Amino acid sequence: MNDSLKKYLFEDRTTRVQTVNLTQTWAEALGHQHYPPIIRRLLGELSAAAVLLTSNIKFDGSLILQLQGDGPISLIVVECDASLRVRATVKMRQEFICPENGTLQTLLNANGNGRFAVILDPKNKSEGMQPYQGIVPMQGHSVAQVLEHYMKHSEQLDTRLWLAANDEKACGLLLQQLPSTGGIPAATQTPDDTWERAVQFAETLSTEELLSTDEDTLIHRLYWEETLIAYEPIAVTWFCPCTRERVANMLKMLGSEEIASILSERENIEISCDFCGKPYIFDPVDCAKLFVNPDSFVVKGNKSTH
């Protein structure tokens, strides 16, 4: 089953409901990574949130969410483009040990200098054009609370998020109160009534329920008495542009003398992608071919032949 994002609107069109399920995407994200459980949870929650938020932006480019830390974690970053292709990574400080009982605040904001950044990076930037960037203090005890604080104070939108992640799945539910645009409210209800009712039901959700229940069942349990307008699901996929060719080009930029110096200390050069963690191994023969015949190099084992 493909991963997907699903959208709904309450009948009066004042409240948006969205769910996202990252199972295959999450498996690919973790395929070459070995994060501790707490880091997997934080990264998974931010990944689910990035998809939920990207789907509401009319923007040809990428949404990048960054948790910048001053503790054991220096950076958690998730990028999601307009086609809902996701990639994500974590940077740790080697001098720290990640405690099993760590929290978002102790791992990322231990000294109060943590920051949350939202970046909108256009796909086709004109000359001199810079990505939009908003940075706020890291307020909240969970990824959901940090994002809710940002949305309330930077985007002026009431937004609630329920996020969860484990080894097998990252998922989330988003509620957002929409600006009044001349919808069709029921005679005895106001937009605030709809919003408060939607939030009240969602607050009954537990983390275990989010992780163990499929999205259709979840929406039915929460809002079976409501009339929801449902939209076609949107596919979500993992995407990392790393290739052996790109790594080879990077090695060529180091120059043959630097490569020879590295190989004098080790049998092979192994480089892992910062995002997906996929390893690329170049033995002395591979490295020599980079400079003798730059357009061709031999690979072994998990390496393709060009």
Backbone hydrogen bonds in HBPLUS format (Angstrom, degrees):
<---DONOR---> <-ACCEPTOR-->    atom                        ^
c    i                          cat <-CA-CA->   ^        H-A-AA   ^      H-
h    n   atom  resd res      DA  || num        DHA   H-A  angle D-A-AA Bond
n    s   type  num  typ     dist DA aas  dist angle  dist       angle   num
A0236-VAL N   A0003-ASP O   3.09 MM 233  5.30 156.2  2.15 121.0 121.5     1
A0021-ASN N   A0004-SER O   3.17 MM  17  5.82 155.9  2.23 154.7 161.9     2
A0005-LEU N   A0234-ILE O   2.79 MM 229  5.13 152.2  1.87 145.1 154.4     3
A0234-ILE N   A0005-LEU O   2.88 MM 229  5.13 159.9  1.92 147.6 154.4     4
A0006-LYS N   A0019-THR O   2.87 MM  13  5.27 162.2  1.90 149.5 155.2     5
A0019-THR N   A0006-LYS O   2.94 MM  13  5.27 153.6  2.01 144.6 152.8     6
A0231-TYR N   A0007-LYS O   3.06 MM 224  5.51 153.9  2.13 160.6 155.1     7
A0008-TYR N   A0017-VAL O   2.74 MM   9  4.98 143.9  1.87 160.2 161.8     8
A0017-VAL N   A0008-TYR O   2.92 MM   9  4.98 171.5  1.93 141.7 141.4     9
A0009-LEU N   A0229-ILE O   2.88 MM 220  4.97 141.9  2.03 132.3 144.4    10
A0229-ILE N   A0009-LEU O   2.71 MM 220  4.97 168.9  1.73 153.7 157.0    11
A0010-PHE N   A0015-THR O   3.10 MM   5  5.64 163.6  2.13 161.0 165.8    12
A0013-ARG N   A0010-PHE O   2.74 MM   3  5.21 160.8  1.77 122.8 128.6    13
A0011-GLU N   A0227-THR O   3.11 MM 216  5.63 125.0  2.42 174.4 170.1    14
A0178-LEU N   A0014-THR O   2.81 MM 164  5.13 161.2  1.85 136.1 141.9    15
A0016-ARG N   A0176-GLN O   2.80 MM 160  5.08 169.9  1.81 152.3 154.3    16
A0176-GLN N   A0016-ARG O   3.02 MM 160  5.08 148.5  2.13 138.5 143.3    17
A0018-GLN N   A0174-LEU O   2.93 MM 156  5.05 150.4  2.01 146.8 150.5    18
A0174-LEU N   A0018-GLN O   2.85 MM 156  5.05 159.4  1.90 143.6 148.8    19
A0020-VAL N   A0172-GLY O   3.03 MM 152  5.41 145.7  2.15 149.1 151.0    20
A0172-GLY N   A0020-VAL O   3.14 MM 152  5.41 147.0  2.26 144.5 145.3    21
A0022-LEU N   A0170-ALA O   2.78 MM 148  5.06 154.6  1.84 170.2 175.5    22
A0170-ALA N   A0022-LEU O   2.94 MM 148  5.06 157.9  1.99 143.5 150.7    23
A0027-ALA N   A0023-THR O   2.92 MM   4  6.14 151.2  2.00 143.8 151.9    24
A0028-GLU N   A0024-GLN O   3.01 MM   4  6.30 155.7  2.07 151.0 156.6    25
A0029-ALA N   A0025-THR O   2.96 MM   4  6.21 148.3  2.06 141.3 150.8    26
A0030-LEU N   A0026-TRP O   3.06 MM   4  6.27 146.5  2.17 145.8 153.0    27
A0031-GLY N   A0028-GLU O   3.29 MM   3  4.91 153.5  2.37  93.8 101.6    28
A0033-GLN N   A0030-LEU O   3.16 MM   3  4.92 158.1  2.21 101.3 108.0    29
A0039-ILE N   A0036-PRO O   3.04 MM   3  5.44 122.7  2.38 110.0 124.1    30
A0040-ARG N   A0036-PRO O   2.99 MM   4  6.29 159.3  2.04 158.5 165.3    31
A0041-ARG N   A0037-PRO O   2.98 MM   4  6.20 155.0  2.04 148.5 155.2    32
A0042-LEU N   A0038-ILE O   3.09 MM   4  6.34 165.2  2.11 145.7 148.9    33
A0043-LEU N   A0039-ILE O   2.90 MM   4  6.00 169.6  1.91 154.7 158.1    34
A0044-GLY N   A0040-ARG O   2.86 MM   4  5.86 157.8  1.90 145.1 151.9    35
A0045-GLU N   A0041-ARG O   2.93 MM   4  6.08 160.2  1.97 151.9 156.8    36
A0046-LEU N   A0042-LEU O   3.05 MM   4  6.25 160.6  2.09 147.3 152.4    37
A0047-SER N   A0043-LEU O   2.92 MM   4  6.09 147.5  2.03 143.0 152.6    38
A0048-ALA N   A0044-GLY O   2.99 MM   4  6.24 162.6  2.02 151.3 154.6    39
A0049-ALA N   A0045-GLU O   3.01 MM   4  6.18 159.9  2.05 146.0 152.0    40
A0050-ALA N   A0046-LEU O   2.92 MM   4  6.07 152.3  2.00 143.6 150.6    41
A0051-VAL N   A0047-SER O   3.27 MM   4  6.58 156.3  2.33 148.8 153.3    42
A0052-LEU N   A0048-ALA O   3.12 MM   4  6.39 166.0  2.14 151.8 155.7    43
A0053-LEU N   A0049-ALA O   2.95 MM   4  6.16 159.3  2.00 155.6 160.3    44
A0054-THR N   A0050-ALA O   2.90 MM   4  5.91 159.9  1.94 146.3 152.7    45
A0055-SER N   A0051-VAL O   3.22 MM   4  6.24 159.6  2.26 150.6 153.9    46
A0056-ASN N   A0053-LEU O   3.14 MM   3  5.63 159.6  2.18 112.7 119.0    47
A0057-ILE N   A0054-THR O   3.05 MM   3  5.42 171.2  2.06 119.7 121.8    48
A0059-PHE N   A0057-ILE O   3.05 MM   2  5.47 119.2  2.44 107.7  91.1    49
A0123-LYS N   A0060-ASP O   2.84 MM  63  5.80 164.7  1.86 143.6 138.4    50
A0082-ALA N   A0061-GLY O   3.10 MM  21  5.88 124.4  2.42 154.3 168.8    51
A0062-SER N   A0121-ASP O   2.92 MM  59  5.18 160.2  1.96 140.6 144.5    52
A0121-ASP N   A0062-SER O   2.91 MM  59  5.18 166.0  1.93 157.3 159.6    53
A0063-LEU N   A0080-CYS O   2.83 MM  17  5.37 168.5  1.85 158.2 155.7    54
A0080-CYS N   A0063-LEU O   2.91 MM  17  5.37 159.4  1.96 153.0 159.9    55
A0064-ILE N   A0119-ILE O   2.83 MM  55  4.97 161.0  1.87 152.5 156.4    56
A0119-ILE N   A0064-ILE O   2.89 MM  55  4.97 161.4  1.92 149.6 154.3    57
A0065-LEU N   A0078-VAL O   2.90 MM  13  5.35 159.6  1.94 157.4 162.3    58
A0078-VAL N   A0065-LEU O   2.95 MM  13  5.35 156.4  2.01 151.9 159.5    59
A0066-GLN N   A0117-ALA O   2.90 MM  51  5.01 161.7  1.93 151.1 152.5    60
A0117-ALA N   A0066-GLN O   2.85 MM  51  5.01 165.7  1.87 148.8 153.5    61
A0067-LEU N   A0076-ILE O   2.83 MM   9  5.06 162.1  1.86 151.0 157.3    62
A0076-ILE N   A0067-LEU O   2.91 MM   9  5.06 144.3  2.04 138.1 148.8    63
A0068-GLN N   A0115-ARG O   2.79 MM  47  5.10 166.7  1.81 165.5 165.9    64
A0115-ARG N   A0068-GLN O   2.88 MM  47  5.10 156.0  1.94 144.2 152.3    65
A0069-GLY N   A0074-SER O   2.92 MM   5  4.44 157.4  1.97 108.8 115.6    66
A0070-ASP N   A0108-LEU O   2.92 MM  38  5.54 144.4  2.05 121.4 127.6    67
A0093-ARG N   A0072-PRO O   2.87 MM  21  5.37 165.9  1.89 157.5 157.2    68
A0073-ILE N   A0107-LEU O   3.05 MM  34  5.65 170.3  2.06 150.8 151.3    69
A0074-SER N   A0091-LYS O   2.89 MM  17  5.57 149.9  1.98 144.4 153.3    70
A0075-LEU N   A0091-LYS O   3.34 MM  16  5.04 157.5  2.39 137.6 135.5    71
A0091-LYS N   A0075-LEU O   2.78 MM  16  5.04 160.1  1.82 153.6 155.8    72
A0077-VAL N   A0089-THR O   3.05 MM  12  5.61 169.0  2.07 157.1 160.4    73
A0089-THR N   A0077-VAL O   2.96 MM  12  5.61 154.3  2.02 158.4 165.7    74
A0079-GLU N   A0087-ARG O   2.84 MM   8  5.42 171.0  1.85 164.9 167.6    75
A0087-ARG N   A0079-GLU O   2.99 MM   8  5.42 146.9  2.10 151.7 158.6    76
A0081-ASP N   A0085-ARG O   3.09 MM   4  5.52 154.3  2.16 144.0 150.0    77
A0084-LEU N   A0081-ASP O   2.85 MM   3  5.25 154.7  1.91 123.2 125.1    78
A0237-THR N   A0084-LEU O   3.13 MM 153  6.57 160.6  2.17 150.2 155.8    79
A0086-VAL N   A0237-THR O   2.80 MM 151  6.21 157.8  1.85 154.1 161.3    80
A0239-PHE N   A0086-VAL O   2.83 MM 153  5.61 162.5  1.86 150.8 149.4    81
A0096-PHE N   A0093-ARG O   3.05 MM   3  5.69 165.7  2.07 120.1 124.7    82
A0102-GLY N   A0099-PRO O   3.11 MM   3  5.19 153.7  2.18 114.9 113.7    83
A0107-LEU N   A0103-THR O   2.90 MM   4  5.84 155.3  1.96 154.5 160.6    84
A0108-LEU N   A0104-LEU O   2.97 MM   4  5.77 145.3  2.09 140.1 148.4    85
A0109-ASN N   A0105-GLN O   2.76 MM   4  4.68 142.6  1.90 124.8 134.8    86
A0112-GLY N   A0109-ASN O   3.16 MM   3  5.01 164.7  2.18 103.9 108.3    87
A0116-PHE N   A0136-VAL O   2.86 MM  20  5.42 173.8  1.87 167.9 170.1    88
A0136-VAL N   A0116-PHE O   2.94 MM  20  5.42 161.7  1.97 155.5 160.8    89
A0118-VAL N   A0134-GLY O   2.82 MM  16  5.18 158.8  1.86 152.8 160.2    90
A0134-GLY N   A0118-VAL O   2.86 MM  16  5.18 161.5  1.89 151.7 158.1    91
A0120-LEU N   A0132-TYR O   2.90 MM  12  5.09 156.0  1.96 139.7 147.6    92
A0132-TYR N   A0120-LEU O   3.08 MM  12  5.09 138.9  2.25 150.0 146.9    93
A0129-MET N   A0126-SER O   2.99 MM   3  5.42 161.8  2.02 136.4 137.6    94
A0139-GLN N   A0137-PRO O   3.07 MM   2  5.83 118.3  2.47 110.8  94.4    95
A0146-VAL N   A0142-SER O   3.06 MM   4  6.36 159.7  2.11 153.1 158.4    96
A0147-LEU N   A0143-VAL O   3.07 MM   4  6.30 163.2  2.10 153.7 157.6    97
A0148-GLU N   A0144-ALA O   2.89 MM   4  6.08 159.1  1.93 151.0 157.5    98
A0149-HIS N   A0145-GLN O   2.98 MM   4  6.08 160.1  2.02 147.6 152.3    99
A0150-TYR N   A0146-VAL O   3.13 MM   4  6.40 157.4  2.18 143.1 149.1   100
A0151-MET N   A0147-LEU O   2.89 MM   4  6.14 170.1  1.90 159.2 160.9   101
A0152-LYS N   A0148-GLU O   2.99 MM   4  6.06 159.1  2.03 148.8 154.3   102
A0153-HIS N   A0149-HIS O   3.10 MM   4  6.21 162.8  2.13 149.8 153.9   103
A0154-SER N   A0150-TYR O   2.73 MM   4  5.49 150.8  1.82 154.4 161.3   104
A0155-GLU N   A0151-MET O   3.12 MM   4  4.89 138.0  2.31 110.8 123.0   105
A0157-LEU N   A0151-MET O   3.22 MM   6  5.78 172.8  2.23 135.3 136.2   106
A0177-GLN N   A0158-ASP O   2.98 MM  19  5.48 161.7  2.01 156.6 162.6   107
A0160-ARG N   A0175-LEU O   2.88 MM  15  5.16 162.8  1.91 147.6 152.5   108
A0175-LEU N   A0160-ARG O   2.91 MM  15  5.16 160.8  1.95 152.6 156.1   109
A0162-TRP N   A0173-LEU O   2.92 MM  11  5.13 154.3  1.98 151.2 156.4   110
A0173-LEU N   A0162-TRP O   2.84 MM  11  5.13 147.7  1.94 144.2 154.6   111
A0164-ALA N   A0171-CYS O   3.11 MM   7  5.54 156.9  2.16 150.3 147.9   112
A0171-CYS N   A0164-ALA O   2.90 MM   7  5.54 164.8  1.92 163.2 164.4   113
A0166-ASN N   A0169-LYS O   2.90 MM   3  5.61 151.7  1.98 155.0 164.4   114
A0189-GLN N   A0186-ALA O   3.16 MM   3  5.29 166.4  2.18 110.2 114.2   115
A0193-ASP N   A0190-THR O   2.94 MM   3  5.11 123.7  2.27 101.2 116.1   116
A0194-THR N   A0190-THR O   3.20 MM   4  6.65 157.4  2.26 155.7 160.6   117
A0195-TRP N   A0191-PRO O   3.02 MM   4  6.27 166.3  2.04 152.7 156.3   118
A0196-GLU N   A0192-ASP O   2.91 MM   4  6.00 171.5  1.92 151.6 154.1   119
A0197-ARG N   A0193-ASP O   3.01 MM   4  6.13 156.1  2.07 147.5 154.2   120
A0198-ALA N   A0194-THR O   2.90 MM   4  6.10 161.1  1.94 152.8 158.2   121
A0199-VAL N   A0195-TRP O   2.98 MM   4  6.20 164.5  2.00 157.2 160.7   122
A0200-GLN N   A0196-GLU O   2.95 MM   4  5.99 157.1  2.00 141.4 148.5   123
A0201-PHE N   A0197-ARG O   3.15 MM   4  6.38 161.6  2.18 152.0 154.6   124
A0202-ALA N   A0198-ALA O   3.16 MM   4  6.34 160.5  2.20 143.7 149.5   125
A0203-GLU N   A0199-VAL O   2.92 MM   4  6.06 144.7  2.05 153.4 161.8   126
A0204-THR N   A0201-PHE O   3.16 MM   3  5.73 163.7  2.19 113.5 118.4   127
A0205-LEU N   A0202-ALA O   3.00 MM   3  5.63 167.8  2.01 121.2 124.9   128
A0210-LEU N   A0206-SER O   3.06 MM   4  6.40 156.9  2.12 151.0 156.8   129
A0211-LEU N   A0207-THR O   3.08 MM   4  6.35 156.9  2.13 151.5 157.2   130
A0212-SER N   A0208-GLU O   2.95 MM   4  6.02 144.9  2.08 146.8 155.9   131
A0213-THR N   A0209-GLU O   3.09 MM   4  5.68 131.9  2.34 145.9 150.9   132
A0218-LEU N   A0214-ASP O   2.99 MM   4  6.20 156.0  2.05 152.1 159.9   133
A0219-ILE N   A0215-GLU O   2.96 MM   4  6.19 166.1  1.98 155.7 157.6   134
A0220-HIS N   A0216-ASP O   3.05 MM   4  6.23 158.5  2.10 145.8 152.0   135
A0221-ARG N   A0217-THR O   2.91 MM   4  6.13 159.8  1.95 151.4 156.5   136
A0222-LEU N   A0218-LEU O   3.08 MM   4  6.31 159.7  2.12 151.0 156.1   137
A0223-TYR N   A0219-ILE O   2.88 MM   4  5.87 167.4  1.90 154.1 157.9   138
A0226-GLU N   A0223-TYR O   3.02 MM   3  5.20 156.9  2.07 107.7 115.1   139
A0247-VAL N   A0243-THR O   3.23 MM   4  6.57 159.1  2.28 148.1 153.3   140
A0248-ALA N   A0244-ARG O   2.85 MM   4  6.09 157.8  1.90 150.7 157.4   141
A0249-ASN N   A0245-GLU O   2.94 MM   4  6.21 155.3  2.00 147.6 153.8   142
A0250-MET N   A0246-ARG O   3.08 MM   4  6.35 148.5  2.18 141.8 150.0   143
A0251-LEU N   A0247-VAL O   2.97 MM   4  6.32 155.3  2.03 151.3 157.8   144
A0252-LYS N   A0248-ALA O   2.92 MM   4  6.22 153.6  1.99 150.1 157.6   145
A0253-MET N   A0249-ASN O   3.14 MM   4  6.37 142.9  2.28 138.8 147.7   146
A0254-LEU N   A0251-LEU O   3.03 MM   3  5.26 138.8  2.21 101.3 112.9   147
A0255-GLY N   A0252-LYS O   3.11 MM   3  5.36 136.8  2.31 101.9 113.1   148
A0259-ILE N   A0255-GLY O   3.12 MM   4  6.36 161.6  2.16 151.9 157.5   149
A0260-ALA N   A0256-SER O   2.88 MM   4  6.03 157.0  1.94 145.8 152.2   150
A0261-SER N   A0257-GLU O   2.96 MM   4  6.19 149.3  2.06 142.8 151.2   151
A0262-ILE N   A0258-GLU O   3.02 MM   4  6.33 155.1  2.08 148.5 154.3   152
A0263-LEU N   A0259-ILE O   2.99 MM   4  6.25 162.7  2.02 152.5 157.0   153
A0264-SER N   A0260-ALA O   3.03 MM   4  6.17 127.1  2.32 137.2 150.1   154
A0264-SER N   A0261-SER O   3.29 MM   3  5.20 137.1  2.48  91.8 103.5   155
A0265-GLU N   A0262-ILE O   3.06 MM   3  5.58 157.7  2.11 112.0 119.0   156
A0269-ILE N   A0282-PHE O   2.87 MM  13  5.15 167.9  1.89 149.0 152.9   157
A0282-PHE N   A0269-ILE O   2.85 MM  13  5.15 161.2  1.88 149.3 155.8   158
A0271-ILE N   A0280-TYR O   2.93 MM   9  5.26 163.6  1.95 148.6 152.5   159
A0280-TYR N   A0271-ILE O   2.75 MM   9  5.26 146.7  1.86 144.4 155.7   160
A0273-CYS N   A0278-LYS O   3.04 MM   5  5.39 156.5  2.10 136.8 141.3   161
A0277-GLY N   A0273-CYS O   2.98 MM   4  4.60 133.3  2.20 117.0 128.6   162
A0287-CYS N   A0283-ASP O   2.99 MM   4  6.28 162.9  2.02 161.0 166.3   163
A0288-ALA N   A0284-PRO O   2.92 MM   4  6.08 155.1  1.99 144.7 151.4   164
A0289-LYS N   A0285-VAL O   3.05 MM   4  6.27 157.7  2.11 151.3 156.4   165
A0290-LEU N   A0287-CYS O   3.14 MM   3  5.23 136.8  2.34  96.9 108.9   166
A0291-PHE N   A0288-ALA O   3.13 MM   3  5.72 144.3  2.27 111.4 119.5   167
A0292-VAL N   A0288-ALA O   3.02 MM   4  6.24 152.9  2.09 150.0 158.6   168
A0293-ASN N   A0289-LYS O   3.00 MM   4  5.29 152.9  2.07 125.4 134.0   169
A0296-SER N   A0293-ASN O   3.00 MM   3  5.70 167.4  2.02 132.3 133.5   170
A0306-HIS N   A0297-PHE O   3.42 MM   9  5.72 167.1  2.44 161.6 162.4   171
A0303-LYS N   A0300-LYS O   3.02 MM   3  5.08 143.5  2.16 110.7 121.6   172
